[in-house]
Amino acid sequence: MKTVRRALQAKSGPVWTIRPDAMAYEALRVMADKDIGALLVQDSEGKVVGVFSERDYARKVILKGRSSKDTLVRELMTDHVYYVSPEHTVNDCMAIMTAKHIRHIPVMDGGKLVGIVTIGDVVNSMISEQNITIRDLENYITGGAHEFDVVQTAQS
């Protein structure tokens, strides 16, 4: 199984964060500029205190008739955050995401934020692992059949 550490190594770029006292509009602007679907919310001491996602915005601003320019991130963010460590597997992430209905999981190492795993990262990792398994099985089958032919020929 692929670890979260390996999945993070395949990604590029920083982890984007925002303060809980920032306006939702600012968070949306950062997400649009960086082409990402969520920001981790960190307090002034660097502690992850929430996740602000497009889903949070859609459900808590638009549908309730609020304004993103007058609403703080802390009012909209998901404040119950699930974490993984670099030693967890991608399958662990998939299990958490499925059970908790979330799409983003911060990665903490020794109390320090080191990355974020998204549902897209999990899917890409699983597809990559399946492709490797398929290739290995194809090599085994074609290599095994070739060796069998040589053995049969030598015994004839």
C-alpha atoms as a printed R data frame, in Angstrom:
    type eleno elety resid chain resno       x       y       z
1   ATOM     1    CA   MET     A     1   0.000   0.000   0.000
2   ATOM     2    CA   LYS     A     2   1.180   3.471  -0.848
3   ATOM     3    CA   THR     A     3   1.791   5.711   2.150
4   ATOM     4    CA   VAL     A     4   0.619   9.280   2.544
5   ATOM     5    CA   ARG     A     5   4.294  10.310   2.582
6   ATOM     6    CA   ARG     A     6   4.740   8.897  -0.933
7   ATOM     7    CA   ALA     A     7   1.500  10.463  -2.124
8   ATOM     8    CA   LEU     A     8   2.660  13.874  -0.863
9   ATOM     9    CA   GLN     A     9   6.006  13.474  -2.645
10  ATOM    10    CA   ALA     A    10   4.109  13.116  -5.922
11  ATOM    11    CA   LYS     A    11   2.399  16.470  -5.362
12  ATOM    12    CA   SER     A    12   3.911  19.835  -5.992
13  ATOM    13    CA   GLY     A    13   3.335  23.195  -4.421
14  ATOM    14    CA   PRO     A    14   2.655  24.499  -0.941
15  ATOM    15    CA   VAL     A    15  -0.274  23.859   1.368
16  ATOM    16    CA   TRP     A    16  -2.528  26.899   1.178
17  ATOM    17    CA   THR     A    17  -3.970  28.204   4.425
18  ATOM    18    CA   ILE     A    18  -6.058  31.095   5.657
19  ATOM    19    CA   ARG     A    19  -6.806  32.716   9.012
20  ATOM    20    CA   PRO     A    20 -10.149  32.098  10.714
21  ATOM    21    CA   ASP     A    21 -10.729  35.866  10.960
22  ATOM    22    CA   ALA     A    22 -10.368  36.392   7.199
23  ATOM    23    CA   MET     A    23 -13.477  37.132   5.180
24  ATOM    24    CA   ALA     A    24 -14.940  34.287   3.158
25  ATOM    25    CA   TYR     A    25 -14.502  36.411   0.026
26  ATOM    26    CA   GLU     A    26 -10.724  36.459   0.584
27  ATOM    27    CA   ALA     A    27 -10.708  32.675   0.959
28  ATOM    28    CA   LEU     A    28 -12.669  32.289  -2.266
29  ATOM    29    CA   ARG     A    29 -10.258  34.591  -4.074
30  ATOM    30    CA   VAL     A    30  -7.245  32.538  -2.900
31  ATOM    31    CA   MET     A    31  -8.954  29.303  -3.902
32  ATOM    32    CA   ALA     A    32  -9.749  30.699  -7.364
33  ATOM    33    CA   ASP     A    33  -6.215  32.077  -7.835
34  ATOM    34    CA   LYS     A    34  -4.607  28.774  -6.795
35  ATOM    35    CA   ASP     A    35  -7.220  26.598  -8.536
36  ATOM    36    CA   ILE     A    36  -7.934  24.599  -5.381
37  ATOM    37    CA   GLY     A    37 -11.142  23.463  -3.722
38  ATOM    38    CA   ALA     A    38 -10.269  24.050  -0.068
39  ATOM    39    CA   LEU     A    39  -8.008  25.899   2.333
40  ATOM    40    CA   LEU     A    40  -6.775  24.740   5.697
41  ATOM    41    CA   VAL     A    41  -7.630  27.256   8.396
42  ATOM    42    CA   GLN     A    42  -4.748  28.001  10.783
43  ATOM    43    CA   ASP     A    43  -4.827  30.176  13.868
44  ATOM    44    CA   SER     A    44  -2.097  32.708  14.696
45  ATOM    45    CA   GLU     A    45  -0.016  29.962  16.335
46  ATOM    46    CA   GLY     A    46  -0.115  27.755  13.232
47  ATOM    47    CA   LYS     A    47  -2.600  25.230  14.625
48  ATOM    48    CA   VAL     A    48  -5.040  23.819  12.074
49  ATOM    49    CA   VAL     A    49  -8.471  24.744  13.404
50  ATOM    50    CA   GLY     A    50 -10.626  23.997  10.381
51  ATOM    51    CA   VAL     A    51 -11.076  23.406   6.679
52  ATOM    52    CA   PHE     A    52 -12.837  25.894   4.407
53  ATOM    53    CA   SER     A    53 -14.099  24.362   1.189
54  ATOM    54    CA   GLU     A    54 -16.249  25.226  -1.787
55  ATOM    55    CA   ARG     A    55 -18.852  22.955  -0.221
56  ATOM    56    CA   ASP     A    56 -18.835  25.044   2.980
57  ATOM    57    CA   TYR     A    57 -19.347  28.180   0.920
58  ATOM    58    CA   ALA     A    58 -22.165  26.737  -1.158
59  ATOM    59    CA   ARG     A    59 -24.063  25.341   1.801
60  ATOM    60    CA   LYS     A    60 -23.476  28.055   4.371
61  ATOM    61    CA   VAL     A    61 -23.380  31.278   2.352
62  ATOM    62    CA   ILE     A    62 -25.208  30.992  -0.928
63  ATOM    63    CA   LEU     A    63 -28.071  28.825   0.285
64  ATOM    64    CA   LYS     A    64 -28.591  30.923   3.420
65  ATOM    65    CA   GLY     A    65 -28.526  34.254   1.607
66  ATOM    66    CA   ARG     A    66 -25.354  35.476   3.309
67  ATOM    67    CA   SER     A    67 -22.592  37.586   1.773
68  ATOM    68    CA   SER     A    68 -19.030  36.313   1.472
69  ATOM    69    CA   LYS     A    69 -17.759  39.864   1.979
70  ATOM    70    CA   ASP     A    70 -19.467  40.103   5.389
71  ATOM    71    CA   THR     A    71 -18.887  36.575   6.694
72  ATOM    72    CA   LEU     A    72 -15.779  35.310   8.467
73  ATOM    73    CA   VAL     A    73 -14.114  32.057   7.505
74  ATOM    74    CA   ARG     A    74 -14.553  30.790  11.101
75  ATOM    75    CA   GLU     A    75 -18.334  31.075  10.675
76  ATOM    76    CA   LEU     A    76 -18.304  28.783   7.647
77  ATOM    77    CA   MET     A    77 -15.382  26.414   8.057
78  ATOM    78    CA   THR     A    78 -15.701  22.796   9.064
79  ATOM    79    CA   ASP     A    79 -14.190  22.862  12.524
80  ATOM    80    CA   HIS     A    80 -14.053  19.144  13.251
81  ATOM    81    CA   VAL     A    81 -10.850  18.233  11.444
82  ATOM    82    CA   TYR     A    82  -9.679  14.668  10.841
83  ATOM    83    CA   TYR     A    83  -5.918  14.206  10.426
84  ATOM    84    CA   VAL     A    84  -3.549  11.571   9.117
85  ATOM    85    CA   SER     A    85   0.180  11.124   9.507
86  ATOM    86    CA   PRO     A    86   2.679  10.470   6.706
87  ATOM    87    CA   GLU     A    87   2.757   6.806   7.763
88  ATOM    88    CA   HIS     A    88  -0.932   6.237   7.101
89  ATOM    89    CA   THR     A    89  -1.812   4.557   3.820
90  ATOM    90    CA   VAL     A    90  -3.815   6.020   0.994
91  ATOM    91    CA   ASN     A    91  -6.411   3.334   1.768
92  ATOM    92    CA   ASP     A    92  -6.623   4.722   5.325
93  ATOM    93    CA   CYS     A    93  -7.405   8.133   3.822
94  ATOM    94    CA   MET     A    94 -10.073   6.646   1.563
95  ATOM    95    CA   ALA     A    95 -11.689   4.916   4.528
96  ATOM    96    CA   ILE     A    96 -11.761   8.138   6.574
97  ATOM    97    CA   MET     A    97 -13.039  10.214   3.665
98  ATOM    98    CA   THR     A    98 -15.788   7.718   2.926
99  ATOM    99    CA   ALA     A    99 -16.871   7.260   6.547
100 ATOM   100    CA   LYS     A   100 -16.796  10.980   7.412
101 ATOM   101    CA   HIS     A   101 -18.017  12.341   4.036
102 ATOM   102    CA   ILE     A   102 -15.004  14.626   3.625
103 ATOM   103    CA   ARG     A   103 -12.729  15.418   0.695
104 ATOM   104    CA   HIS     A   104  -9.646  16.939   2.352
105 ATOM   105    CA   ILE     A   105  -7.425  15.614   5.144
106 ATOM   106    CA   PRO     A   106  -4.516  17.556   6.646
107 ATOM   107    CA   VAL     A   107  -1.312  15.589   7.151
108 ATOM   108    CA   MET     A   108   0.405  16.191  10.487
109 ATOM   109    CA   ASP     A   109   3.868  15.007  11.474
110 ATOM   110    CA   GLY     A   110   4.903  15.597  15.059
111 ATOM   111    CA   GLY     A   111   2.227  18.251  15.492
112 ATOM   112    CA   LYS     A   112   3.383  20.111  12.366
113 ATOM   113    CA   LEU     A   113   1.330  20.546   9.194
114 ATOM   114    CA   VAL     A   114   3.207  18.876   6.331
115 ATOM   115    CA   GLY     A   115   0.550  18.558   3.641
116 ATOM   116    CA   ILE     A   116  -2.991  17.854   2.634
117 ATOM   117    CA   VAL     A   117  -4.490  14.815   0.944
118 ATOM   118    CA   THR     A   118  -7.503  15.354  -1.278
119 ATOM   119    CA   ILE     A   119  -9.987  12.897  -2.696
120 ATOM   120    CA   GLY     A   120  -8.318  13.495  -6.071
121 ATOM   121    CA   ASP     A   121  -4.941  12.472  -4.631
122 ATOM   122    CA   VAL     A   122  -6.487   9.282  -3.259
123 ATOM   123    CA   VAL     A   123  -8.162   8.398  -6.552
124 ATOM   124    CA   ASN     A   124  -4.992   9.123  -8.556
125 ATOM   125    CA   SER     A   125  -2.917   7.018  -6.175
126 ATOM   126    CA   MET     A   126  -5.328   4.107  -6.339
127 ATOM   127    CA   ILE     A   127  -5.437   4.248 -10.157
128 ATOM   128    CA   SER     A   128  -1.630   4.325 -10.241
129 ATOM   129    CA   GLU     A   129  -1.412   1.286  -7.952
130 ATOM   130    CA   GLN     A   130  -3.975  -0.587 -10.044
131 ATOM   131    CA   ASN     A   131  -2.036   0.190 -13.235
132 ATOM   132    CA   ILE     A   132   1.147  -1.154 -11.634
133 ATOM   133    CA   THR     A   133  -0.670  -4.310 -10.522
134 ATOM   134    CA   ILE     A   134  -2.095  -4.818 -14.018
135 ATOM   135    CA   ARG     A   135   1.334  -4.341 -15.603
136 ATOM   136    CA   ASP     A   136   2.934  -6.754 -13.127
137 ATOM   137    CA   LEU     A   137   0.244  -9.358 -13.774
138 ATOM   138    CA   GLU     A   138   0.616  -8.969 -17.539
139 ATOM   139    CA   ASN     A   139   4.393  -9.380 -17.202
140 ATOM   140    CA   TYR     A   140   3.898 -12.410 -14.979
141 ATOM   141    CA   ILE     A   141   1.448 -13.997 -17.393
142 ATOM   142    CA   THR     A   142   3.498 -13.371 -20.521
143 ATOM   143    CA   GLY     A   143   6.775 -14.178 -18.770
144 ATOM   144    CA   GLY     A   144   5.284 -17.283 -17.169
145 ATOM   145    CA   ALA     A   145   3.870 -18.542 -20.463
146 ATOM   146    CA   HIS     A   146   7.215 -18.010 -22.186
147 ATOM   147    CA   GLU     A   147   9.104 -19.915 -19.488
148 ATOM   148    CA   PHE     A   148   6.533 -22.718 -19.689
149 ATOM   149    CA   ASP     A   149   7.103 -23.030 -23.454
150 ATOM   150    CA   VAL     A   150  10.861 -23.308 -22.896
151 ATOM   151    CA   VAL     A   151  10.389 -26.011 -20.245
152 ATOM   152    CA   GLN     A   152   7.974 -27.961 -22.443
153 ATOM   153    CA   THR     A   153  10.322 -27.715 -25.416
154 ATOM   154    CA   ALA     A   154  13.315 -28.900 -23.382
155 ATOM   155    CA   GLN     A   155  11.408 -31.966 -22.177
156 ATOM   156    CA   SER     A   156  10.146 -32.963 -25.638
